[in-house]
Amino acid sequence: MRISHVLYKVSDLDAAVEQYRRDGFDVEYGRAEKPNNALAYFADGSYLELLGRTGMPSWAKTLLKLFGKRAFIARLATWDEATEGLIGLALEVESDQLDEAKQRLKDAGHGWFQFRARRTEPNGRQLRFVGVMPDEMQIPFFGTCDTDLGREGFVHPNGVVGFKSVSFGTTDELRPLVEQLCTDDRVQLFIGDGVKDLEFEYSEG
C-alpha cells in the first residue's frame, strides 16, 4: 500500500484554507455546503487533508458504541480534540487486495471498523470509497476509492508535486505488521506516537 493522504488538524478551516492558498497550495473544500475538510491533491492522487472536524453526528456515535465500535469512536474523538498539527496517515489499497489487508490485521489479532462513504466535491465530482480503521491507532488506516484522484503533471503554484516523506509512530510489536501493510518507502517508521516530519516533493522546474 502507498500513501493515500496525510491528515492535518486545523482549528479554523476557512482560515487554514486561506493560509494554504497564500502559501501556494491549490486547496479545495471537501464539499460545497458546511465542509468539514479541505484538500490539496497531488499528481499521483495522494493528498493533504486539512481537517476541521470529523462531522459524525452524536446519534451515529451512540449507535456505533452500541454495536461495539468504541475504538472507532475513540479515534474520531482523538482527531476532533487534537490541537493543530499532523494527526493521521492513510494508505491506499487496491480493491482486489482489501480482503488480504484485513486478513493481515485478523491474523495479527487486531480488529477494525469498515465503512462505505460517498462525497460530492464542489466541482461536482462524486467520490465513493471504502475505509478500514484498525482499532489500534498505531496502525495506519487504509481504504479504496473508485475515482482516480490523480492530476497528471500537476504542480501547485508553490512548486509542490507531492509527498517526499512522512514519519509514522508505532511500537516494536506492531512494526512488522505496519511494514507488511505499507510498502511505500516515503513512509518512515519510528517508535512512538503520531505523525511527524512531513516533507513535500518539489518540481525540478
C-alpha positions in Angstrom: 0.0 0.0 0.0 1.1 3.5 -0.7 0.3 6.9 0.8 -3.3 7.9 0.2 -3.4 11.0 2.4 -2.0 12.8 5.4 -4.3 14.4 7.9 -3.6 17.8 9.3 -5.9 19.1 12.0 -6.8 22.8 11.9 -8.7 24.9 14.4 -10.3 27.1 11.8 -10.9 25.5 8.4 -11.6 28.7 6.5 -8.6 30.4 7.9 -6.4 27.4 7.2 -7.6 27.2 3.6 -6.8 30.9 3.1 -3.4 30.4 4.6 -2.5 27.4 2.5 -3.7 29.2 -0.6 -1.4 32.1 0.3 1.4 29.6 0.7 0.9 28.4 -2.8 -1.2 25.3 -2.5 -4.3 24.7 -4.7 -6.8 23.8 -2.0 -10.4 22.9 -2.4 -13.1 22.3 0.1 -14.4 18.7 0.5 -17.9 19.7 -0.3 -19.8 22.9 -1.1 -22.0 23.2 1.9 -20.8 23.0 5.6 -17.5 21.4 4.8 -15.6 19.5 7.4 -12.3 19.4 5.5 -10.3 20.8 2.6 -7.9 19.0 0.3 -4.7 19.7 -1.7 -4.4 17.0 -4.4 -1.1 15.9 -5.9 -0.2 14.5 -9.2 -0.2 10.8 -8.1 -3.6 11.0 -6.5 -2.4 11.4 -2.9 -3.5 14.5 -1.0 -3.1 16.6 2.1 -6.3 16.8 4.1 -7.0 19.8 6.3 -9.5 18.5 8.9 -11.6 20.9 10.8 -13.8 18.2 12.4 -14.9 14.7 11.7 -18.5 15.7 11.4 -20.1 12.5 12.7 -23.4 13.2 14.4 -23.8 12.3 18.0 -26.7 9.8 17.3 -24.4 7.9 14.9 -21.6 7.7 17.6 -24.1 6.4 20.1 -25.3 3.8 17.7 -21.8 2.6 16.8 -21.0 2.4 20.5 -24.0 0.1 21.0 -22.6 -2.1 18.2 -19.2 -2.4 19.9 -17.3 0.1 17.7 -15.8 2.1 20.7 -12.3 2.1 19.2 -13.5 3.8 16.1 -15.4 6.4 18.1 -12.3 6.9 20.2 -10.3 7.6 17.1 -12.7 10.2 15.9 -12.7 11.8 19.3 -8.9 11.9 19.3 -9.0 13.7 16.0 -11.7 16.1 17.0 -10.0 17.0 20.2 -6.5 17.3 18.8 -4.6 20.5 18.7 -3.5 21.9 15.3 -0.9 19.7 13.5 -0.4 16.3 11.9 -2.8 13.7 13.2 -3.1 10.8 10.8 -1.8 8.7 7.9 -4.0 6.9 5.4 -2.9 4.2 2.9 -4.5 3.3 -0.4 -5.1 -0.3 -1.2 -6.4 -1.8 -4.5 -9.9 -3.1 -4.2 -8.8 -6.7 -5.0 -6.3 -6.5 -2.2 -8.5 -5.1 0.5 -9.5 -8.5 1.9 -5.9 -9.6 2.1 -5.0 -6.5 4.1 -7.9 -7.1 6.5 -6.7 -10.7 6.9 -3.3 -9.5 7.9 -5.0 -7.5 10.7 -7.0 -10.5 11.7 -4.0 -12.8 11.7 -2.2 -10.4 14.0 -5.1 -10.3 16.4 -6.4 -6.8 15.6 -10.0 -5.7 15.0 -11.2 -2.9 12.7 -14.2 -0.9 11.6 -15.1 -0.9 7.9 -17.4 1.7 6.3 -18.6 2.9 2.9 -19.0 6.6 2.2 -19.6 9.0 -0.6 -18.9 12.6 -1.1 -19.7 15.2 -3.9 -17.0 17.8 -4.3 -17.7 21.4 -5.1 -16.8 20.8 -8.8 -19.4 18.1 -9.0 -17.1 15.1 -8.9 -18.5 12.2 -6.9 -16.3 10.0 -4.8 -17.1 6.6 -3.4 -14.8 4.9 -1.1 -14.3 2.1 1.5 -12.4 2.8 4.6 -10.9 0.4 7.1 -10.0 1.8 10.6 -7.9 -0.5 12.7 -8.8 -0.5 16.4 -5.1 0.3 17.1 -4.2 3.8 16.2 -0.6 3.0 15.8 -1.5 1.1 12.6 -2.3 3.4 9.7 -5.9 3.3 8.4 -6.5 2.4 4.8 -9.0 2.1 2.1 -10.0 2.1 -1.6 -11.5 4.8 -3.8 -13.4 4.2 -7.1 -12.3 7.5 -8.5 -8.8 8.3 -9.9 -7.7 11.3 -7.9 -4.5 11.8 -9.8 -3.7 15.1 -11.6 -1.1 14.1 -14.1 1.7 16.6 -14.4 0.1 18.9 -11.8 2.3 21.3 -9.9 1.0 23.5 -7.2 1.8 27.2 -7.6 4.5 26.9 -4.9 6.2 24.1 -6.8 5.0 21.2 -4.7 4.2 18.0 -6.6 3.6 15.5 -3.8 4.9 14.0 -0.6 8.6 13.4 -0.2 8.5 11.7 3.2 6.4 11.4 6.4 7.2 9.6 9.7 4.6 7.4 11.4 4.8 6.3 15.0 4.2 2.7 16.0 5.5 0.1 18.5 8.2 -2.6 18.3 5.4 -5.2 18.4 3.4 -3.6 15.6 6.2 -2.6 13.3 6.4 -5.9 11.4 2.6 -5.6 10.6 2.8 -2.0 9.6 5.8 -2.8 7.3 3.7 -5.6 5.7 0.8 -3.2 5.1 2.8 -0.2 3.9 5.2 -0.7 1.0 5.7 3.0 0.3 9.3 3.9 1.0 8.3 7.5 1.6 6.8 6.4 5.0 9.5 6.2 7.7 8.5 4.4 10.9 9.6 5.4 14.4 8.9 4.0 17.8 6.4 6.4 19.4 3.1 8.0 18.7 1.7 10.2 16.0 2.7 11.6 12.6 5.6 14.0 12.1 8.4 15.2 9.8 6.2 15.7 6.7 8.2 16.8 3.7 7.0 17.8 0.3 8.5 17.0 -3.1 9.1 20.0 -5.4 9.2 20.2 -9.1 12.6 20.3 -10.6 11.5 23.2 -12.8 
